[in-house]
């Protein structure tokens, strides 16, 4: 039998681990410079917790056996877990709460996609108990800072507004509205054109489908529509947000307003967005996020609603988009020094000397040579592993230092 990972799972080897560590470290540093504190939540959650907001269907959760009456699941995302922790474990904390994370998540692929990836790696932030245009701007600008910090090529942010899109969809009869929504969410223009709609509704559906482009142009087009007072307020907030982003950015923000950007579930209540990148004829979704002002109330013991907004970055897609650049480390980390006992009697002295080097020269990486091999073989090993210094420990415990030319 050949042992291998289950279908949909994979191992990460040292170089890929180092490259993804490089990405994660820069993201976490950026989060922290904006005042976000790292939180670690449980990998396991009650299934009811994970599906409470309607964003995650139970079929997408990898469920585990439990002797109790309730089902457990591996987290498919972090927002629900962080929302639960914030309103139960951190209820006495000061507001707003700025929380960040780096974690693995697990998702069941559709039944027809056997072998699709099950485990993913994410980093992200949640800004809780803060609403308004300024909080929205903070999240968008933080996402942009992350992508600038990584040197991500050819990226842009698509910005939508779930409340406004929902208002525009309300003009359609309830019987056909889910189909229109599905077509717009999946950018399926052909199916949309073939829906049984009268001429006016079909024209409005196609207009909604095409509401994307430069923010000022899209907002100008939307302003000509017959909007109710709530929708007009949303449009005014969007205008304020765009103005705030443009006036506070050090460089022009690659931003596209896309009012066809929505999910197929009612999870978000305000702005929604995603960061995308096109590299080597391949598109990558680098990040997704949005405002969810009803989610925290689902976990609050008193049912009190509170605003929240956040985003998650896909470490896999960020990694793939950066592979063709010179940003990522090109080699796995190597040790700085190899300590070699020259005889069996020198082994204890070699261990002591290596320990001394580690204490006095942190964070240098010091390893012990464990094989009984010739000096030529030791040097060949060190050069292969890019180790620059050898320390030979003689039988009397004295060290002899040798520098290697790489």
CORJO-V523566 format. One line per field, one symbol per residue. ss: DSSP state (2 for helix, 1 for strand, 0 for the rest). phi: phi as a letter, one per 30 degrees, with the letter a starting at -180 (. if undefined). burial: I if it has 9 or more other ideal C-beta (glycine too) atoms within 8 Angstrom, else O. A space follows every 50 residues. Layout:
ss = ???
phi = ???
burial = ???
//
This chain:
ss = 00000000000002222222222222222222200011000001112222 20000002220011000000011100002222222222000000001111 11111100000000000011111111110000222222222222222222 00001111111222222220000222222222222000222220000022 22222222200110222222222000002222222222222222222200 00001111000000000000111111111001111111111000222220 00000001111111222222220000000000000011111002222222 22222222220000011100000022222222220000111110000011 111000
phi = .cdbddejcaccdedddddddeddddddddeddcjccdbbcddcbdeddd cddidcdeddcdccdbdddcccbddcacedddddddcccbdcddcdccbb abacbbbddeedbdjdeccbbbbabbccibcjdddddeddddededdddd iddhcacccbbddddddddddceedceeddeddddchcdddddcddbded dddddddddcdbkdedddddddddddcdedddddddddeddddddddcdd beddbcdbdddacdbdcccbdbabcbbcbhibcbcdabalcbdcddddcd eciddbdaaaabcddddddddcddccddecbddcddbccbddbddcdddd ddddddddddbececcbcdccdbdedddddddddcidcbcbdcdddjdcb cbccdd
burial = OOOOOOOIOOOOOOIIIIIIOIIIOIIIIIIIOIOIOIIOIOOOIIIOII IIIOIIOIOOIIOIOOOOOOOIIIIIIIIIIIIIIIIIOIOOOOOOIIII IIIOIIIOIOOOOOOOOIIIIIIIIIIIIIOOIOIIIIIIIIIIIIIOII OIIOIIIIIIIIIIIIIIIOOIOOOIIOIIIIIIIOOOIOIIOOIOIOOO IIOIIIOIIOIIOOIOOIIOIIOOOOIOOOIIOIIOIIIIIIOIIIOOIO OOIOIIIIIIIIIOOOIIOIIIIIIIIOIOOOOIIIIIIIIIIIIIIIII OOOOOIIIIIIIIIIIIIIIIIOOOOOIIOOOOIIIIIIIIOOOOIIOII IIIIOOIIOOOOOIIIIIIOOOOOOOIIIOIIIOOOIOIIIIIIOOIOOO OOOIOO
//
